[in-house]
Amino acid sequence: MDFLSLAATCGIMSGFCIFIEIGEINRKLPDNEQISYIGMHPAKMSKIKEQYDRLCPSGYAEMWRVIFQTAMFVLLGLTAIAAGVFH
C-alpha cells in the first residue's frame, strides 16, 4: 500500500499549498476582508482561487496545489486497483 502513503502525502502537501495561498491573499487584503484558515468547502475554495488569481497572478502555489491534488486522486485510484477493488 505504498500508493496510499504517497496519496496521503500529496493530500497534506496540497493542504500546505492552500495555507500558502490564504497567507498570500491575506497579506494583500484589509483585516475585515481576510480569509479564515479554518473550515474548507467548495465555495470557499472557489473564492480562494479567484482571489489568488487576482492578487497573485505570478504565484505558483495554485499550480502546485492542483498538481498535488491530481497526484493524490491518481494514487488513490492506483491504491484501489492494487487492492483489487475493481475485480
DSSP file (Angstrom, degrees, kcal/mol; ACC not computed):
  #  RESIDUE AA STRUCTURE BP1 BP2  ACC     N-H-->O    O-->H-N    N-H-->O    O-->H-N    TCO  KAPPA ALPHA  PHI   PSI    X-CA   Y-CA   Z-CA
    1    1 A M     >        0   0    0      0, 0.0     4,-1.3     0, 0.0     3,-0.3   0.000 360.0 360.0 360.0  39.3    0.0    0.0    0.0
    2    2 A D  H  >  +     0   0    0      1,-0.2     4,-2.2     2,-0.2     5,-0.2   0.827 360.0  62.4 -64.8 -30.5    2.8    2.4   -0.9
    3    3 A F  H  > S+     0   0    0      1,-0.2     4,-2.5     2,-0.2    -1,-0.2   0.884 100.0  53.2 -62.2 -37.7    0.3    4.2   -3.2
    4    4 A L  H  > S+     0   0    0     -3,-0.3     4,-2.4     2,-0.2    -1,-0.2   0.899 108.2  49.5 -65.5 -40.5   -1.8    5.1   -0.2
    5    5 A S  H  X S+     0   0    0     -4,-1.3     4,-2.2     2,-0.2    -1,-0.2   0.913 112.6  47.5 -63.9 -42.6    1.1    6.6    1.7
    6    6 A L  H  X S+     0   0    0     -4,-2.2     4,-2.4     2,-0.2    -2,-0.2   0.893 110.6  52.2 -65.7 -38.9    2.0    8.7   -1.3
    7    7 A A  H  X S+     0   0    0     -4,-2.5     4,-2.2     2,-0.2    -2,-0.2   0.916 109.9  48.8 -62.9 -43.2   -1.6    9.8   -1.8
    8    8 A A  H  X S+     0   0    0     -4,-2.4     4,-2.2     2,-0.2    -1,-0.2   0.903 110.6  51.1 -63.1 -40.8   -1.8   10.9    1.8
    9    9 A T  H  X S+     0   0    0     -4,-2.2     4,-2.5     1,-0.2    -2,-0.2   0.914 109.6  49.6 -63.2 -42.7    1.5   12.8    1.4
   10   10 A C  H  X S+     0   0    0     -4,-2.4     4,-2.2     1,-0.2    -1,-0.2   0.886 109.7  52.3 -63.6 -38.2    0.1   14.5   -1.7
   11   11 A G  H  X S+     0   0    0     -4,-2.2     4,-1.9     2,-0.2    -2,-0.2   0.903 110.3  47.6 -63.0 -41.6   -3.0   15.5    0.2
   12   12 A I  H  X S+     0   0    0     -4,-2.2     4,-2.1     2,-0.2    -2,-0.2   0.920 111.7  49.8 -65.7 -43.8   -1.0   17.0    3.0
   13   13 A M  H  X S+     0   0    0     -4,-2.5     4,-2.0     1,-0.2    -2,-0.2   0.877 108.3  53.6 -63.6 -37.0    1.2   18.9    0.6
   14   14 A S  H  X S+     0   0    0     -4,-2.2     4,-1.9     1,-0.2    -1,-0.2   0.904 107.3  51.8 -62.3 -41.0   -2.0   20.2   -1.2
   15   15 A G  H  X S+     0   0    0     -4,-1.9     4,-2.0     1,-0.2    -2,-0.2   0.889 107.4  52.0 -62.2 -40.1   -3.2   21.5    2.2
   16   16 A F  H  X S+     0   0    0     -4,-2.1     4,-2.1     1,-0.2    -1,-0.2   0.894 107.3  53.0 -62.8 -39.1    0.0   23.3    2.8
   17   17 A C  H  X S+     0   0    0     -4,-2.0     4,-2.5     1,-0.2    -1,-0.2   0.883 106.6  52.6 -64.2 -37.3   -0.3   25.0   -0.6
   18   18 A I  H  X S+     0   0    0     -4,-1.9     4,-2.6     2,-0.2    -1,-0.2   0.917 108.6  50.1 -63.6 -42.4   -3.8   26.1    0.3
   19   19 A F  H  X S+     0   0    0     -4,-2.0     4,-2.4     1,-0.2    -2,-0.2   0.885 109.8  51.2 -63.1 -37.7   -2.4   27.7    3.5
   20   20 A I  H  X S+     0   0    0     -4,-2.1     4,-2.5     2,-0.2    -2,-0.2   0.929 110.3  49.4 -63.3 -44.7    0.3   29.4    1.4
   21   21 A E  H  X S+     0   0    0     -4,-2.5     4,-2.5     1,-0.2    -2,-0.2   0.938 111.4  48.1 -59.5 -48.2   -2.4   30.8   -0.9
   22   22 A I  H  X S+     0   0    0     -4,-2.6     4,-3.0     1,-0.2    13,-0.3   0.907 111.6  51.0 -60.6 -42.2   -4.5   32.1    2.0
   23   23 A G  H  X S+     0   0    0     -4,-2.4     4,-1.6     2,-0.2    -1,-0.2   0.915 111.1  47.1 -61.8 -43.9   -1.5   33.7    3.6
   24   24 A E  H  X S+     0   0    0     -4,-2.5     4,-0.6     2,-0.2    -1,-0.2   0.889 114.7  47.3 -66.5 -38.4   -0.5   35.5    0.4
   25   25 A I  H >X S+     0   0    0     -4,-2.5     3,-1.5    -5,-0.2     4,-0.7   0.947 110.1  51.8 -65.2 -48.7   -4.1   36.7   -0.1
   26   26 A N  H >< S+     0   0    0     -4,-3.0     3,-0.6     1,-0.3    -1,-0.2   0.797 101.3  61.5 -63.3 -29.3   -4.5   37.9    3.5
   27   27 A R  H 3< S+     0   0    0     -4,-1.6    -1,-0.3     1,-0.2    -2,-0.2   0.776 110.3  41.6 -65.0 -24.3   -1.3   39.9    3.2
   28   28 A K  H << S+     0   0    0     -3,-1.5    -1,-0.2    -4,-0.6    -2,-0.2   0.470 105.1  75.4-103.7  -3.4   -2.9   42.0    0.4
   29   29 A L  S << S-     0   0    0     -4,-0.7     5,-0.1    -3,-0.6     6,-0.0  -0.786  85.2-104.8-108.4 152.2   -6.4   42.3    1.9
   30   30 A P    >>  -     0   0    0      0, 0.0     3,-1.9     0, 0.0     4,-0.5  -0.314  42.0-101.5 -66.6 160.6   -7.6   44.6    4.7
   31   31 A D  G >4 S+     0   0    0      1,-0.3     3,-0.9     2,-0.2    -2,-0.0   0.831 119.9  54.5 -54.0 -38.7   -8.4   42.9    8.0
   32   32 A N  G 34 S+     0   0    0      1,-0.2    -1,-0.3     3,-0.0    -3,-0.0   0.583 111.2  45.1 -77.5  -7.9  -12.1   42.8    7.6
   33   33 A E  G <4 S+     0   0    0     -3,-1.9    -1,-0.2    -7,-0.1    -2,-0.2   0.366  83.9 124.7-112.4   2.3  -11.9   41.0    4.2
   34   34 A Q    <<  -     0   0    0     -3,-0.9     2,-0.4    -4,-0.5   -12,-0.0  -0.245  60.8-118.0 -69.3 154.1   -9.3   38.4    5.1
   35   35 A I        -     0   0    0    -13,-0.3     2,-0.1     1,-0.0    -9,-0.1  -0.748  25.3-123.3 -94.7 134.8  -10.0   34.7    4.6
   36   36 A S        -     0   0    0     -2,-0.4    -1,-0.0     1,-0.1   -14,-0.0  -0.463   3.4-143.4 -75.6 147.0  -10.0   32.3    7.6
   37   37 A Y  S    S+     0   0    0     -2,-0.1     2,-0.3     3,-0.0    -1,-0.1   0.635  77.9  88.9 -79.6 -15.7   -7.7   29.3    7.7
   38   38 A I  S    S+     0   0    0      2,-0.0    -2,-0.1     0, 0.0     0, 0.0  -0.670  81.3  14.9 -92.7 137.1  -10.4   27.3    9.4
   39   39 A G        -     0   0    0     -2,-0.3     2,-0.4     1,-0.1    -3,-0.0   0.570  62.3-148.7  78.7 132.5  -13.0   25.3    7.5
   40   40 A M        +     0   0    0      4,-0.0    -1,-0.1     5,-0.0    -3,-0.0  -0.998  24.7 152.8-138.1 133.0  -12.9   24.4    3.9
   41   41 A H     >  -     0   0    0     -2,-0.4     4,-2.4     1,-0.0     3,-0.4  -0.943  56.4 -93.8-149.8 165.6  -15.8   23.9    1.4
   42   42 A P  H  > S+     0   0    0      0, 0.0     4,-2.2     0, 0.0     5,-0.2   0.854 122.0  51.6 -56.0 -40.1  -16.2   24.2   -2.4
   43   43 A A  H  > S+     0   0    0      1,-0.2     4,-2.0     2,-0.2     5,-0.1   0.900 111.9  47.3 -64.9 -39.0  -17.5   27.8   -2.3
   44   44 A K  H  > S+     0   0    0     -3,-0.4     4,-2.6     2,-0.2    -1,-0.2   0.901 110.7  51.5 -68.7 -40.4  -14.5   28.9   -0.1
   45   45 A M  H  X S+     0   0    0     -4,-2.4     4,-2.6     1,-0.2    -2,-0.2   0.891 109.2  51.5 -62.3 -38.5  -12.1   27.1   -2.4
   46   46 A S  H  X S+     0   0    0     -4,-2.2     4,-2.5    -5,-0.2    -1,-0.2   0.908 110.5  48.1 -63.1 -42.3  -13.6   28.9   -5.3
   47   47 A K  H  X S+     0   0    0     -4,-2.0     4,-2.8     2,-0.2     5,-0.2   0.904 111.2  50.5 -65.2 -41.5  -13.2   32.3   -3.5
   48   48 A I  H  X S+     0   0    0     -4,-2.6     4,-2.9     2,-0.2     5,-0.2   0.937 112.0  47.1 -61.7 -46.8   -9.6   31.4   -2.7
   49   49 A K  H  X S+     0   0    0     -4,-2.6     4,-2.5     2,-0.2     5,-0.2   0.927 113.8  47.8 -61.4 -45.2   -8.8   30.5   -6.3
   50   50 A E  H  X S+     0   0    0     -4,-2.5     4,-1.8     1,-0.2    -2,-0.2   0.937 115.8  43.5 -61.1 -48.4  -10.5   33.7   -7.6
   51   51 A Q  H  X S+     0   0    0     -4,-2.8     4,-3.2     2,-0.2     5,-0.4   0.895 113.7  51.4 -65.4 -40.5   -8.7   36.0   -5.1
   52   52 A Y  H  X S+     0   0    0     -4,-2.9     4,-2.6    -5,-0.2     7,-0.2   0.923 110.5  48.0 -64.8 -43.7   -5.3   34.3   -5.6
   53   53 A D  H  < S+     0   0    0     -4,-2.5    -1,-0.2    -5,-0.2    -2,-0.2   0.871 117.5  43.4 -63.4 -35.7   -5.5   34.6   -9.4
   54   54 A R  H  < S+     0   0    0     -4,-1.8    -2,-0.2    -5,-0.2    -1,-0.2   0.917 124.6  31.1 -75.5 -44.7   -6.5   38.3   -9.0
   55   55 A L  H  < S+     0   0    0     -4,-3.2    -3,-0.2     1,-0.2    -2,-0.2   0.738 129.7  32.5 -90.1 -24.5   -4.0   39.3   -6.3
   56   56 A C    ><  +     0   0    0     -4,-2.6     3,-2.0    -5,-0.4    -1,-0.2  -0.521  63.2 161.1-131.5  65.2   -1.1   37.0   -7.0
   57   57 A P  T 3  S+     0   0    0      0, 0.0    -1,-0.1     0, 0.0    -2,-0.1   0.753  80.5  45.0 -63.6 -23.1   -1.0   36.5  -10.8
   58   58 A S  T 3  S+     0   0    0     -3,-0.1     2,-0.1     2,-0.0    -5,-0.1   0.272  88.6 121.6-101.9  12.3    2.6   35.3  -10.8
   59   59 A G    <   -     0   0    0     -3,-2.0     4,-0.2    -7,-0.2    -3,-0.1  -0.417  47.7-160.3 -77.1 151.5    2.2   33.0   -7.8
   60   60 A Y  S  > S+     0   0    0      2,-0.1     4,-2.2    -2,-0.1     5,-0.2   0.478  70.0  90.1-107.9  -6.1    2.9   29.2   -8.1
   61   61 A A  H  > S+     0   0    0      1,-0.2     4,-2.4     2,-0.2     5,-0.2   0.880  87.5  51.9 -62.9 -38.6    1.0   27.9   -5.0
   62   62 A E  H  > S+     0   0    0      2,-0.2     4,-2.2     1,-0.2    -1,-0.2   0.915 109.5  49.6 -63.8 -43.3   -2.2   27.3   -7.1
   63   63 A M  H  > S+     0   0    0     -4,-0.2     4,-2.2     1,-0.2    -2,-0.2   0.929 113.1  45.9 -62.0 -45.6   -0.3   25.4   -9.7
   64   64 A W  H  X S+     0   0    0     -4,-2.2     4,-2.8     2,-0.2     5,-0.2   0.867 109.6  55.3 -66.9 -35.9    1.4   23.1   -7.1
   65   65 A R  H  X S+     0   0    0     -4,-2.4     4,-2.6    -5,-0.2    -1,-0.2   0.935 109.7  46.2 -60.9 -45.6   -1.9   22.6   -5.3
   66   66 A V  H  X S+     0   0    0     -4,-2.2     4,-2.5     2,-0.2     5,-0.2   0.900 112.6  50.6 -64.4 -40.9   -3.6   21.3   -8.4
   67   67 A I  H  X S+     0   0    0     -4,-2.2     4,-2.6     2,-0.2    -2,-0.2   0.943 113.1  45.2 -61.9 -47.7   -0.6   19.1   -9.2
   68   68 A F  H  X S+     0   0    0     -4,-2.8     4,-2.3     2,-0.2    -2,-0.2   0.898 114.0  48.8 -65.3 -40.1   -0.6   17.6   -5.7
   69   69 A Q  H  X S+     0   0    0     -4,-2.6     4,-2.1    -5,-0.2    -1,-0.2   0.913 112.4  48.2 -66.6 -41.0   -4.4   17.1   -5.7
   70   70 A T  H  X S+     0   0    0     -4,-2.5     4,-2.3     1,-0.2    -2,-0.2   0.931 112.4  48.8 -62.5 -45.5   -4.3   15.4   -9.1
   71   71 A A  H  X S+     0   0    0     -4,-2.6     4,-2.7    -5,-0.2     5,-0.2   0.889 108.7  55.1 -61.3 -39.0   -1.5   13.2   -8.0
   72   72 A M  H  X S+     0   0    0     -4,-2.3     4,-2.2     1,-0.2    -1,-0.2   0.933 110.0  44.6 -60.4 -46.8   -3.4   12.3   -4.8
   73   73 A F  H  X S+     0   0    0     -4,-2.1     4,-2.0     2,-0.2    -1,-0.2   0.884 113.4  50.3 -67.9 -37.9   -6.5   11.2   -6.8
   74   74 A V  H  X S+     0   0    0     -4,-2.3     4,-2.3     2,-0.2    -1,-0.2   0.934 112.3  47.7 -62.7 -45.2   -4.4    9.2   -9.3
   75   75 A L  H  X S+     0   0    0     -4,-2.7     4,-2.2     1,-0.2    -2,-0.2   0.856 109.3  53.1 -66.3 -35.2   -2.6    7.5   -6.4
   76   76 A L  H  X S+     0   0    0     -4,-2.2     4,-2.2    -5,-0.2    -1,-0.2   0.892 109.0  50.3 -65.0 -38.2   -5.9    6.7   -4.7
   77   77 A G  H  X S+     0   0    0     -4,-2.0     4,-2.3     2,-0.2    -2,-0.2   0.912 110.1  49.1 -63.4 -42.5   -7.1    5.1   -7.9
   78   78 A L  H  X S+     0   0    0     -4,-2.3     4,-2.8     2,-0.2    -2,-0.2   0.861 108.7  54.3 -64.8 -34.9   -3.9    3.1   -8.1
   79   79 A T  H  X S+     0   0    0     -4,-2.2     4,-2.0     2,-0.2    -2,-0.2   0.927 108.9  48.0 -62.2 -44.4   -4.4    2.0   -4.5
   80   80 A A  H  <>S+     0   0    0     -4,-2.2     5,-2.5     2,-0.2     4,-0.4   0.904 112.8  48.2 -63.9 -40.8   -7.9    0.8   -5.3
   81   81 A I  H ><5S+     0   0    0     -4,-2.3     3,-1.3     1,-0.2    -2,-0.2   0.939 112.1  48.8 -63.9 -46.8   -6.6   -1.1   -8.3
   82   82 A A  H 3<5S+     0   0    0     -4,-2.8    -1,-0.2     1,-0.3    -2,-0.2   0.818 109.2  53.6 -63.7 -30.9   -3.8   -2.7   -6.3
   83   83 A A  T 3<5S-     0   0    0     -4,-2.0    -1,-0.3    -5,-0.2    -2,-0.2   0.530 115.8-116.4 -82.3  -5.2   -6.3   -3.7   -3.6
   84   84 A G  T X 5 +     0   0    0     -3,-1.3     3,-1.3    -4,-0.4    -3,-0.2   0.751  65.8 144.9  80.5  24.6   -8.5   -5.4   -6.1
   85   85 A V  T 3 <S+     0   0    0     -5,-2.5    -4,-0.2     1,-0.3    -5,-0.1   0.828  71.9  49.8 -63.7 -31.8  -11.5   -3.2   -5.7
   86   86 A F  T 3         0   0    0     -6,-0.4    -1,-0.3     1,-0.2    -5,-0.1   0.257 360.0 360.0 -95.6  12.5  -12.3   -3.4   -9.4
   87   87 A H    <         0   0    0     -3,-1.3    -1,-0.2    -6,-0.1    -2,-0.1   0.450 360.0 360.0 -93.1 360.0  -12.2   -7.3   -9.7
